[in-house]
Amino acid sequence: MSDKVPMEEMRIALGAHNIKERPPVVMPVVEIIKHENYGGKDDGYKWDITLLKLAEPVEFNDVISPVCLAPDTLQSFSNLMAVGWGKTGYEGPTSDVLLEAAVTEVLIPQCQRKYGTKRVTPTHVCTQDAGKSVCMGDSGGPLLTQQNGVWYDIGIVSWGIKCGQGQGANYPAVFTRVSSYLQWVYDRTGDANWCRRPQPEPVASAQGSSRNGMFGRFFG
């Protein structure tokens, strides 16, 4: 992410829906905290998580609110939603408006049978559905679930094969499992604006090591 867009040119659009319209709030980034073990494609995209520190605190309202990080007590999910502005097909265009897709979890042992135990570990979440998946441009976006009226970020879009199309239809999409990195996030966000809900523990917002932020979009 930071290798493609210099931090000084990076902007986070909060409350964005249609990227052709001016978002309600745009903020500069003052710090990029990439996981120290992240090795990119050569290392199988392990530790694929990055934090962005904004220039000032975010004021929440009807269209801008925090998504909670999933506690480690949430390990399996019956209702998952992926969202993003990415490509609508492997060779298709990106979307101007934020899209969502209900997706189905694939358990880690099943996902490992497709990719192997070195590429997929319990620090991942996998999903697979006929005819729908995340795609290029969705990277770094959230995999969400709603529990007791609260939205949680379960995963961060990391990688897959051909957007689940063609030969890629036989392979799951792979996400960074947020709960595996909670302590790493907490240790680096002591001054963060936390998501405080009547749930197991207070949680903050994170984002993946790629292009799109949660419910926002990078402008650079």
N, C-alpha and C positions, 0 to 999 in steps of 0.2 A: 504493500500500500504506500508507505512513505517513500519507496524507491521510485514510484511513478509520479506522485504529486508532492512537491516540496511542502513542508508544513506551513511555511509562510503564505502559500497560495491556497491552502486548504480551508474550506468553509463547510460548516454543517448546517443543513436546512432542517429546521424543526417544524413539525406540523405539515410537512409537504405531502401532497397527494398527486397533483398533476405537475410534472416537472417543467412544463411549458408556462406555468403560472408562477408568479413570485411567491415564495413561501412566507408564512407569517413571521418567522424569525430566522435570521441567518447569523451564525456566530463563527468567529475564527477559532482555530485550535492552537493551544499554547504548549501542549506536550503530547507526544506519542509514546506510549509504553507498550512495546511489542514484547511478547514472551521471549525470555532470554534464550530458550532452547529451540525456538522456531527455526527450521531449516529449509522451509519452502518445498518445492516439488522434489528436489533431490533427496529429501528426508521424508517423503510421503505426506507432507503437510501436517506433521505432528505438531502439537502445541499451537494450534492455529487460533490464536486469540490475541487481540490488541485492545488497549484502552486509549481513549482520546480524552484529554482534559480540555474543557472549553474555557474561553477567556473570562467568563463570568457565570454566576449561577443562573440556572434556567427557571423562569417563572412559569409554573404549570397553570393550565386553563382547560377549557372544554376540548381543545384540539391538540394540546401538548401535555402529555402525562407520562410518568415513568412506567416501564414494564419491569416487573419484579424478576430477579434471578431465581431460578428453580432451586429449592433446597435439596440436599441429598436424599431426603425422604421420598422425593418424587423420582421413581426409577422406571416406571412403565406407564404408558399413556394410551388412552382410548380415543382421545380427540386432539388431533394435532393440526396446526395450520402453518403453512409457509407463506411468507409475503415478500414481495420485491418488485423492482422495476426491470428485471432482467429480460433476456430474450424469451419470446413466446414459443420458440421452437429452436432446435439445434442450428438451423440455418435461417431462422426467422429474425424479425426486428426486435429491438427492445421496446418496452411499453412506456408510454408517456404517463400513464396513471398507475398507481399502486395496485397490484394484483394480489389475490390470495388463492390458495389451493388447499383443500383438506387432504391430508396425506396420512399414510398408514405406517406405523412403526414396524420395522423388521428387527427381531431380537438379535443381539450381538453374535451369538453362535451361528445363526443363519447367515448373517452378513459376512462373517469371517470365512464361511464356506465359499463365498464368492471371491473375496479379496485376499484371504490369508490372515493369519494372526499377527503378522508384523505390521500390516497396513491398517488394520482395524483392531482396536482394543476397547476395553470397557470405558475409556475416556471419550468414546464416540456415541452418537445416536445415528441409526440408519432408518431410512424410509424407502418404500417402493410401492408404486401404484401404476396401473396400466394407463398410459397416455398422458401422465402428468408428473412433473418433477420440477425441481429448481434448475436454473440454467445459468449460462454466463451472464454476469451483471447482477445476479442475486447474491453473489459471494459476500459474506460478512453480514448478511441479513438474518433475521430471527426465525427460529422454529418455535411456535407458541402453543401453549395450552391454557385453558381456563379452568380453574378449580375454585369452587365456592365464590364465584363472581370476581375472582382476581386473575389477571393475566400474568403468566409466567413465561420467561424466555428459557426454553428447554435446551435449545441448540443454536449453533451459529453455522450458517451454510459454509461448507468447506470444499468438498469436491465430489465428483461423480463421473459418469461416462455418457457422453453425448446426450445429456439432458433427459435421460430415460427413454430415448427414441432409437429406432433401429436396433443394432446390437446392444445398445445401452439399456434397452427395455428389460434385459435380463439381469441388470445390476442395480443395487440400491444407490440412493444418494446418501452421502456421508456428511454428518454435522459434528462439530465440536460439542461435546456434552458440557454444558455450562456448570453443572453441579460438581464436576471434577476439578474446577478451577476457582471455587468460591474463596478459599483461603488466599490464593494468589491475588484475586481481585481485592479482597478486604485489606490485605497488607499494603496495597498500592493506592487505595482510595479513602484514606482516613478523613479527608476533607470533602468527600463527595456529598452530593445531595441525594440522600438515600430514599429508596422506596420503602416506606413504613406502612405496613398493613397488619391486620390481626391474623398473622400467619406464624409459622414456626420460628422465624428469625428475620431480622431486617436484612434487606438485600439491595444491591445497587444495580446500575445499568452497565452493560459491557457491549463490546462489538468485535467482530472478527477481524482477521488480518487482511481483509480485502476491501472492496470498494464501497458497498452500500451500508449505511448505518441503519439502526432500528428506527422505523418510522421517520426517517430523515434521509437525506441524500447528500453526498459530498459534491461540492462545487469547487473546482480549482482551475 
